Amino acid sequence: MRIRSMLVAALAAGVVVSGFGAGALAGVADPDPPPVAVAAVGDFDLTRPQVVATGLTVPWGMDFLPDGSALVALRNSGQVQRVRPGQAPEQVAQISGVAAAGEGGLLGLAVSPTYAQDSYVYVYLTTATDNRIVRFRLASPQTQQPVLTGLARSTIHNGGRIAFGPDGMLYAGVGDAGQTATAQDPASRNGKILRLRPDGSVPSDNPTPGSLVYSLGHRNVQGLTWDAQGRLYASEFGQNTWDEVNLIVAGGNYGWPTVEGRGNDPRFRDPLVVWSTAQSSPSGAAVAGNRLYVAALRGTRLWNVPLTGDGGVGTPVAELVGTYGRLRTVEYGPDGWLWVATSNRDGRGSPAATDDRILRFPPRDTTPPPTTTPPTTTPPTPPPTTPPPTTQPGACEVSWAANQWTGGFTAEVRITNRGAARNGWTLTWSFAADQRVTNAWNAQVTQAGATVTARNVSWNGTLPQGGTASFGLQGTFGTGNPPPDGFRLDGTLCQRLG
């Protein structure tokens, strides 16, 4: 999952306007045209699934490459497969040393936020002796470099979710491996959320100097995701009574094994949400807009949790109840769709013939194809009595609307084409400070030094004269975050608005 997916992340207050293409982020609509359907970012049409892959055995971790395709870790086989809509899954790596037993095996997967520069993919796996994190490159998948080793393993409570945060650090949910006392032991890395540099070293600003421990008192965290303000949410398995969603703060203690669920104990932080274990058994989690989605295994549903914008939550809504069985992973894709993986072949489900599956669900404002066949001929049109308005070829406008916090930001980028119609577009710019893009949605974004390149995705490549396309990105900065300038659309310099 990146923040990508981390977030895969979306602007918390963004809107989607169907007139700008399915899933595109848009600003305020022009008051002159007739009204169009509007849906908040994160509002998905769960009645219109698209099956991306079938016949998988226990897909677990999932994250996205810059081209929009997904990498998926298969728990039992140790394979990493690349999946794309309309194409058969393709094996791209075999992770060595995977010992799949009980809940262990090849678990979390995260694509480096600087993949364009380093090409690294990270995985969390159970071996015969430990749980560990390794990284590799798709160009040489047989070369697997250990990043973190020596985490206690078991047939239960291995944790396993990994994700890059908006700060560029790698976070890992590590279970207590069935040894409950480790969760309250600061010297143990089990029963914790860990925060590490991409090379496995300890960040200097971690809560305890020299320690990878970011938060403690956890039983079995399997979901990590961030909202647009950079807040970290984690989903966690309880024991017999309460499953949880927690708002994670640096150095926070979440009570296990002293407390399960809400304890109202000043020593510990209470969860935002609790469910009975029959309703949930939560694994993957993803934020899209102002909604937190949590995949439930035993509960066989997708929980939709409204986020209030101040770190709180509204009333959760159960979606897809029983429709696809056990749900392991949910990700907000760079295509603007919600991706979900089933886990019915994990030994605890009742698999359908096509399980396990990966599905994706479109934004609710996506217009379905017409049910009638359009005419094959166009009636002649009389010539206009007045010449059409002229527009300077290649002219364009770009707006940049940023929302930032200490060290991080999101931005909505809006392109207006004032020149000839385009079928496919590329927007480039240069940052003026030390900003780094860590995630993007509704565009394929890469960065080389200070230069950033954004390319359209499949559904928003058509840009007519006067048309608008929008996309979003997330990034980090150190000394400053001035808005970029020098935007060029297919090489033509654009006017920056705002």
Summary of the structure (lengths in Angstrom):
residues: 498
radius of gyration: 22.9
end to end distance: 32.6
largest distance: 83.4
contacts: 1827
relative contact order: 0.15
helix: 3%
strand: 43%
